Amino acid sequence: MANVIVIGAQWGDEGKGKVVDLYAREAELIVRFQGGNNAGHTLVVGGKKTILHLIPSGILHKGKTCVLGNGMVINPRVLLEEIDKLKEEHLFADDTNLFISERAHVIMPYHIEIDGARENKWGCMKIGTTGRGIGPAYEDKASRVGLRMADLINETVFREKLRHNLEEKNFLLTRFFGMNGISEDAVFDEYSRYAERLRPYITDTSKIIEEKICHGRHGLFEGAQGTHLDIDYGTYPFVTASATIAGNACTGSGIGPTKIDGVVGICKAYTTRVGQGPFVTELFDEVGERIQKTGQEFGATTGRKRRCGWLDMVMVKQSVRLSGITGLAVTKLDVLTGINPIRICVGYRCGGETFRDYVPSDLSRFKDIEPVYEELEGWSDPIESARSIGDLTSQSRRYIERLELLAGVPVNLISVGPGRDDTIILRSPFS
């Protein structure tokens, strides 16, 4: 039995969905432990693309237990749409168990309205959120006025908390943002319908997780976004509203840290970012445009064009340290085919100092940072058909070897295409 955490080692969008889908073949339990529908995991199975926003990627495998953990914030409408779509496409197997933590918080309509209104009001100072209400939902959780799944399915408690919250939220929406208020009765009726449909799935998921682990089942704990969007350790304030590093897998799932056996960090062969915030290795030339087009770099949730740049190993090394990463999964190596030379950022130079494993927390320093690059020879021969490390070109192997040496941890997996089979598996994290 082994329990493994999968997290993003960059700014999210690293291909966690595909990796979790692959590892789910070995795990019986797959748990999503933070975030909401501001994340999108894209999977390609049999040439068919499936995008999941809330449900763990393991749902595509029969006989798996999938859990939406207490650390998540969940939009019931989006979740039900996702369930219905999966069932319609026969991807939600009859013997698949889906459970929702009764302690997970609910995204309400006023969260979404406030999220969008703030972004509009801040203008050039906006964070670049997805507008899905994630941040305001986590704010209410911290303010102890949030609505949990347990509250949603208790009609009396739901009505009382909704009335109390709308008194404040409508004042904010109408008096500060100049928007229309939200009807209590309309929200109550709509969300009561959601509650009835979701009721069978809602339970104390911590007990289910413990039971599976005690019976010797492999567990896979799936994060959303990436390390450098972490509320504490990311490029604050251009971050998400939850903790994305591996330590939060325990808090957001309801298990102890002694139960974890390994952490896999997902890392693209280059770097991308969606939204605002610093990006040291960002490319504004034809190489950046080529990476964007070849890699089809558009947000799975928002459709926004991703900013692209060279691989930043300063970021990756910090991710290794913060989450205790024991192995890397490198994705989209094939996208670099035809680019020569290829650069890797191995340090930041700023004010006479050079940082090699530390990302400054003071964002004002980023305007003066210059990336320190190493150049490696590129390759022109296609690598999409590679299924073992020996199938790769000598140049692409050297790229992986250099990445391993700089990160200080081994590469477990290399993705050379979007499909399940377009993968080189070097070692299993469950071994």
N, C-alpha and C positions, 0 to 999 in steps of 0.2 A: 504494500500500500504506500502511495506517495501523494502528496498534495502540492500542487504547483500553481504559482501566480504568474499570470501573463500581463505585462504592462507595456505601454509605449515608452520608448527611450528618448523621444524627441518632442514634437508639438502635436502629437496625435496624427491620425491618418497614415499610420505606418503599415497597415495591413494586418492588424490584430485579428480581424474577422476570419481571414483565411487560416491563420496559424491556429486559432482556437478551434476552428472547424477540423483541422488536421489532428490536433491533440485530443479532440473529443472522441476520436476512435478508441483511444486507450483509457479515457476517463469515463466513469459512470455518472459523476456529479459535476455539473457545470454551473458556476455561480457568478452573476454579475454583481459587483459590490459598490458601485458609485455611479454618479452621473444620471442623466435622463435621456430624453430623445434629442439632445444636442449632439449625440454621437451617432455615427452610422457605420456599420460594419458590412462591407461588400463581399459577397462570396460568389464564386462562379463554379457551379457543379454541372457537369455534363453540357457545358456551353451555355447554361442558363444563369443569368445574374439574379441574385437575391440580395436585397438590402434590408438589414435588421437594425432597428433603432433602440429597442429596449430588450427584446428577448435574447438570451445568450445564443451564440452560434451553434451550440450543441443541439439545438432543437431540430436540426436537419438530420440527425441520426436517431434511429429507433432505439428504444429501451434506455434512454438517458433521462436523468432527473435534472431539470433546469430550474434555477432559482433566481428570482429578482430580489436582491438582498435589501436589508434595512437601510443601507447607506445610499440607496437610490432615491430620486424624486421622480414620480411617475405621473404622466398625463394619461388618465384612464381612457379617454377617447382614442388617443394614438395607440395605446396598448391593444385595445379591442380591435381596431382597424388592422393591426399587425397580426393578431390571432386569426381574424377572419380571412385575411389574404393568404396566410400560410395554409389554412384549412382548405380554402378554395383551390389552391395549387397542389393540394395533397402533400404538403411538406410538414404538416403538423400531425405526426404519426399518432394513431389511436393509443399506442402503449407508451407514449411519451408523457412524462409527468412534469407539469409546470406548476410552480408554487410562487406565491408573492408574499413577501414578509408583511405581517400586520403592522410592523413598525416603520415601513417605508412611507415617505411623505408624498402627499398628493399635490400635483401642480393644478392650480385653480385658474379660472379665466382672468382673475385680477392680476395674477402673477405675470401672465403673458402681456396684458395691457400695460402694466407698469414697466416691464422690460423694454417694450418697444418705445414707450413714451420717453423713457430716460435717454435711450440712444438718440432719439430725435432732438431732445432738448440739449444734449451735450454737444451735438454737432461734431466739430473737428476733434473734440476731446473724448469722443465715444470709444468704448472698449472694442466694439466689433463683435458683440454677442450674436448668437443665432436667433435671438428674439423668441425663444421657446419658453421663457419664464423660469429657467433653471435657477438663476441667481436669486431672484425674489423668493422662490420656494425655499431655498436653503437659508435665506435671511429669516424667514418666518420660523424655520426649524430652530435656528439659533436664538430667536426672540421668544421661543416657547409658545407661539401662537399657531404653529403649523397644524394642518390636518393630516392625520395618518390614515393608512388603509383601515386600521381598526376603528377609527372614527367614522370613516366613510360608510361602513356597513352597519353602524349603529345610528338609526334614524334620529333619535332624540339628541344625541351628542353632536351629530353632524349639523342639524338645524341650529343648535345653540352656538356652536363655534363659527358657523358661517355667518350668522347674524352679527356676532361680535366683531368678526374680521371685516365685514363689509362696511361697518360704520367708519372704520379708519381708512380702508382702501378707497371707498367712494369719496371721502373727503379729499384724499390725496389726488385721485383722478380728476375730480371736478374743480377743486379750488387751486391746485398747484399746476396740474398739467392742462387744465381747460378742456377736459374730455367728458364724455357722457359717463354717468354712473352705471353700475351693474345691478340688475334685478336679482334680489335674493330668491324669489320664488322660481324664476326661470333657471337659475343655477341649481337650486335644490332639486327641482324636477329632473333636470338633465342628469345630474350626478347621481341621483337615486337610481335611475335606470342603469347607469354604469355599475353601481354598487351591486345590484342584483345579478348582473352577468358575471362580475368578478368574484363574487362571494365564494364560490367553490374553490377558487385558487388561493384565497387569503388564509394564512396560518402562521404559526410560530416557526419560521424556517430555520432558525438556529438549531432547533431540536432535530429537524430532518437532516441537516448537514452533519450534526454529531452522530446520528444513527448510521448514516452512510459511512462515515469515517471509521466508526467503531467496528463496522462489519468488513473493514479492510478494502473498501472501494477507493479507487483513484479519484481525487478531487481536482478540479481545474477552476481557478478563480480569475475571472476576466475583468480587467479594468477598461475604462473608456478614456478618451483623450490621451495625453502623454505627460511625462514627468515635468516638462517645462511649462505646462499649464496648471501645475499644482498650485493650490491656493496659498501655500506657505513657501514652496521652493521654486515656483515658476517665475516668469518675467512679470511680476506684479506691477501694476494692476491688470495687465493684459493676460489674464489667466481665467480658468474656469472657477466655479464656486465650490468645488469639492477637492478633497485630497486624492491625487492620482497616483501617488507612489505606493509601493508594495505594502508598506506598513498599514495602510488603510484597508487592505483586503480583510484583515482580521476584524477590525471595528465594523466595517460595512457588511460583514457576513455573519458575525456572531460566533467566531471561533477564537481559540487562543493561539498566540504566535508559535508555541511549541509544536503545533500541528503542521507547520509549513516546512516543506523539504527542499524547495527550489524556487527560483524566480527567473523567468525568461523575459528578457527585454527585447522588444521588437524595434528594429532599426532599419529604415530605408537605406539603400546604397547611396542616397543623396539626402538632402533635407528639404522639407516643405513646411509652409505655415499658412494658415487661413486667418484672415482678420488683421487687426492692428498689432503693433508691438515690434521690438527690435529683432533684427535678423542679420547677423554678422556676415554670413556667407551668401546672402541673396545675390542672384545673378539678374542683370538687366539687359543681357546681350542675347545673341542668337543661341548660345548654349542653353541659357535658362529657358528660352522659348522652346527649344527642341525637347528639353526634359519635360516641360509642361505638356506639350502635345503628345510626345511618345508615351509618357506615363499616364496620360489621361487624368491629369491632376485637377479634379473638380471635387468639391466637398460632397460626400454621399448624402449628408443631411440637407445642406443649403444649396448645393449646386454652384457655390462660389468658386471662382478660379483660385487655385492655390499658388502662393508665391514659392519659387523654387531656387535652390542654391546647392553649392557643394556640400558634401558630408562634413558635419561639424563634430569632430571627435572630442572637443572640450565639453560640449553638451552631453555626449554619450558617456564620457568618463564620469561626469558628475552624476548621471543617472545610475551608473553602476554602483557608485558609492552610496547614494541615497537609498536605493532599494535593495542593496545586497544582491544584485543580479549575478546569477551563477552561469548563465549562458545567453547568447544572443541569437536571434532569428533575423537574418538579413533578407529584406524583401526588395523586389524590383531591380535586381542586379542587371537584368536584361536591358533595362532602359538606358544604361550607360554605353551599350554597344554602339560603336561608330564615333564615339567622342574621344579625341586624342589631342593633348594629354588630358588625364583626369587629375583633379586636385582633391586633396584632403586637408581640411583645416586642423592643424595640430596645436594651435595656440592663439591667444589674443594678445596683441601688443597695444599697450595703453599707458601713456605718460611715463615712459621709461621702464615700465614693468611688462613682463610677459606671463600670462596665465596659461597653463597647460591642462589643468584639471579642475578649474574653478570658474563658474559663471558669476560675474559680479551681480550683487543684488541692487545696487544703485543704478537705475536705468539712465541717469544723466551721463554716466561714463560711456555708454554705448556709442554716443555720437563721435567719440574720439578713438574707438577701438578699430584696429586694423587686423585682419586675419593673417595668421602665419600659415603659409601653405607648403605642403609637400606635393611634388608632381610625380605621377606614376604613368607608365605607358598604357595607353588604352588598347582596345581590341576591336577588330572589325568583323570577325566571324560570329555568326549567330550562336547564342548559347541556350536558346529556349528549349532545345531538346535534351539538354544535359540532365541526367538523373543520378549521377555520382560526381564526386569532386574531380575525378580523373577525366570526366567529359568536358570540363570547362577549359577554356583557353588558358595558356600559361599566364597571360597578363591578368585575367580575371581571378585566377587563383592567387596571384601575388597581391591583388587588391584585398582579397579576403584575409590573407595571412597578415597583411599590414594592419588591417582593421582589428584583428584579434590581438596583435601585439600591443597596439595603442590602447585598446579597451582593457586588457589584462584579464579577459575571460574568453572562453572558447566560443566559437560559432556552432550552434546546434543544428541550424537549418538555413538553407539558402533557397529563396524563391526566385524562379527565372521566368515566371509568367503568371497570369491570373488564375488559372485552373488548379484544382486540387492536385493533379498529377505533375504540374510544372514545378516540381520541388525536389531539392536534394536534401535528404534527411541524414545528418551525420551522426546524431545520437539522440536518444529519447530522454526528456527531462524526468520521466518516471522511473528510469533505470536506477 
